[in-house]
């Protein structure tokens, strides 16, 4: 089961590193990695018979992170007109 989680994490890292065109694809790969970490955390908590309250806190923070990423994406699309990584430069902020 842990090997499957490692494969999920490596797939998320591979997609994140190979995404060079759209910001939305990189945000989706980051959310995929967060879900794989959550599932690994959940399995570890269940294995050692811990309380599952920490997983609830982890989900709350990951949802807040996702909402923040989407709000930044919407701001970027409204200001630049697209979500291409090539249109974003550090010098223009």
C-alpha positions in Angstrom: 0.0 0.0 0.0 2.9 2.4 0.7 4.4 1.6 -2.7 1.2 2.8 -4.3 1.4 6.1 -2.4 5.0 6.6 -3.5 3.9 6.0 -7.1 1.1 8.5 -6.7 3.5 11.1 -5.3 6.1 10.5 -8.0 3.3 10.8 -10.7 2.3 14.2 -9.1 5.9 15.4 -9.0 6.5 14.3 -12.6 3.4 16.2 -13.9 4.3 19.2 -11.8 7.9 19.3 -13.2 6.8 18.7 -16.8 4.0 21.3 -16.8 5.4 24.3 -18.6 2.3 25.8 -20.3 -0.7 26.3 -18.0 -0.8 27.3 -14.4 -4.0 25.3 -13.9 -2.3 22.1 -14.7 0.4 22.8 -12.1 -2.2 23.6 -9.5 -4.0 20.3 -10.3 -0.8 18.3 -9.9 -0.1 20.0 -6.6 -3.6 19.1 -5.4 -3.0 15.5 -6.5 0.2 15.4 -4.4 -1.7 16.8 -1.4 -4.3 14.1 -1.8 -1.7 11.4 -1.9 -0.1 12.8 1.3 -3.5 12.9 2.9 -4.2 9.3 2.0 -0.8 8.2 3.3 -1.4 10.2 6.5 -4.8 8.6 6.9 -3.4 5.1 6.4 -0.7 5.7 9.0 -3.1 7.1 11.5 -5.4 4.0 11.0 -2.5 1.6 11.3 -1.3 3.0 14.6 -4.8 3.5 16.0 -4.4 7.3 16.4 -7.3 9.8 16.4 -8.2 11.1 13.0 -8.6 14.7 14.0 -5.3 15.7 12.5 -6.4 14.4 9.1 -9.4 16.8 9.4 -7.1 19.7 10.1 -4.9 18.7 7.2 -8.0 18.6 4.9 -9.0 22.1 6.1 -5.6 23.6 5.3 -5.4 21.8 2.0 -8.8 23.2 1.0 -7.7 26.7 2.0 -4.5 26.2 -0.1 -6.6 25.2 -3.1 -8.9 28.1 -2.7 -6.0 30.5 -2.5 -4.4 29.0 -5.6 -7.6 29.3 -7.6 -8.1 32.9 -6.5 -4.6 33.8 -7.6 -5.3 32.0 -10.9 -8.6 34.1 -11.4 -6.7 37.3 -10.6 -4.0 36.4 -13.1 -6.5 35.6 -15.8 -8.4 38.8 -15.2 -5.2 40.9 -15.3 -3.3 39.1 -18.2 -6.1 37.4 -20.1 -4.8 33.9 -20.0 -3.2 31.4 -17.6 0.0 30.7 -19.6 3.2 30.5 -17.6 5.0 32.4 -20.3 2.9 35.5 -19.9 3.9 35.8 -16.2 7.2 37.5 -15.4 8.6 38.4 -12.1 9.5 41.8 -13.5 5.9 42.7 -14.3 4.5 42.2 -10.8 
